């Protein structure tokens, strides 16, 4: 990568070797990094917090406020359905239910 490159990872943490990334950032091999996922989630390598050329996002950059709000509504509806003895609308393993 060029020295002006900024590495961004919003996919899966283990895709990036954080030890190598930290070395690249400390030695200025690349300009910076933006991370939304981490190699050993939920643990985050403490060295990442000390680097001034890293932006650390708490795995919430994957959705907008509206999306998160809608996700909460879906969860609540599914819980109500399940507690009412119904199969939750978004259940992916409906075969486990014996109503």
C-alpha positions as CSV (number, residue, x, y, z in Angstrom):
1,X,0.0,0.0,0.0
2,X,1.1,3.6,-0.6
3,X,2.2,5.7,2.4
4,X,-0.9,7.9,1.7
5,X,-3.3,4.9,2.0
6,X,-6.0,4.6,4.6
7,X,-7.1,1.1,5.4
8,X,-10.8,0.7,6.3
9,X,-12.3,-2.5,7.6
10,X,-16.1,-2.7,8.1
11,X,-16.3,-6.4,7.1
12,X,-14.9,-8.9,9.5
13,X,-12.2,-8.4,12.1
14,X,-9.9,-11.4,11.3
15,X,-9.4,-10.2,7.7
16,X,-6.8,-7.8,9.1
17,X,-3.7,-8.9,11.0
18,X,-3.9,-6.3,13.7
19,X,-0.3,-6.8,14.8
20,X,0.9,-6.1,11.3
21,X,-1.5,-3.2,11.0
22,X,-0.2,-1.6,14.2
23,X,3.4,-1.9,13.0
24,X,2.5,-0.4,9.6
25,X,0.7,2.5,11.4
26,X,3.5,3.1,14.0
27,X,6.2,3.0,11.3
28,X,4.1,5.2,9.0
29,X,4.0,2.6,6.2
30,X,0.4,3.7,5.6
31,X,-1.3,7.0,6.6
32,X,-4.1,5.6,8.7
33,X,-6.9,3.2,9.5
34,X,-10.6,3.2,10.2
35,X,-11.9,0.2,12.0
36,X,-15.5,-0.9,12.8
37,X,-14.6,-4.5,13.5
38,X,-11.6,-6.1,15.3
39,X,-9.5,-9.2,15.0
40,X,-10.4,-10.6,18.4
41,X,-13.8,-9.0,19.0
42,X,-15.0,-8.0,21.5
43,X,-11.5,-7.5,22.7
44,X,-9.6,-4.7,21.0
45,X,-5.9,-4.5,20.9
46,X,-5.1,-1.7,23.4
47,X,-2.3,-0.4,21.1
48,X,-4.9,0.7,18.6
49,X,-6.3,3.2,21.2
50,X,-2.9,4.9,21.5
51,X,-2.4,5.5,17.8
52,X,-3.4,9.0,16.5
53,X,-3.8,7.7,13.0
54,X,-6.6,5.3,13.7
55,X,-10.3,5.9,14.0
56,X,-12.1,3.2,16.1
57,X,-15.8,2.8,15.6
58,X,-17.7,0.6,18.1
59,X,-19.2,-1.8,15.4
60,X,-22.2,0.4,14.8
61,X,-21.2,2.0,11.5
62,X,-23.1,-0.7,9.7
63,X,-26.5,1.0,9.9
64,X,-28.2,4.3,10.1
65,X,-30.3,5.5,13.0
66,X,-33.5,4.6,11.1
67,X,-32.2,1.0,10.4
68,X,-31.3,0.5,14.0
69,X,-34.7,1.8,15.1
70,X,-36.4,-0.6,12.7
71,X,-34.3,-3.5,13.9
72,X,-35.4,-2.7,17.5
73,X,-39.1,-2.8,16.4
74,X,-38.6,-6.1,14.6
75,X,-37.0,-7.6,17.7
76,X,-39.8,-6.4,20.0
77,X,-42.5,-7.7,17.6
78,X,-40.7,-11.1,17.5
79,X,-40.5,-11.3,21.3
80,X,-44.2,-10.4,21.6
81,X,-45.1,-13.1,19.1
82,X,-42.9,-15.7,20.8
83,X,-44.3,-14.9,24.3
84,X,-47.8,-15.1,22.9
85,X,-47.3,-18.6,21.7
86,X,-46.9,-17.7,18.1
87,X,-44.0,-18.5,15.8
88,X,-42.0,-15.2,15.5
89,X,-42.4,-13.7,12.0
90,X,-38.6,-13.6,11.4
91,X,-37.8,-17.0,12.8
92,X,-35.3,-18.9,10.6
93,X,-35.8,-22.3,12.2
94,X,-39.5,-22.7,12.4
95,X,-39.3,-26.5,12.5
96,X,-38.3,-26.3,16.2
97,X,-41.7,-25.0,17.1
98,X,-44.4,-27.4,18.2
99,X,-47.6,-25.4,18.6
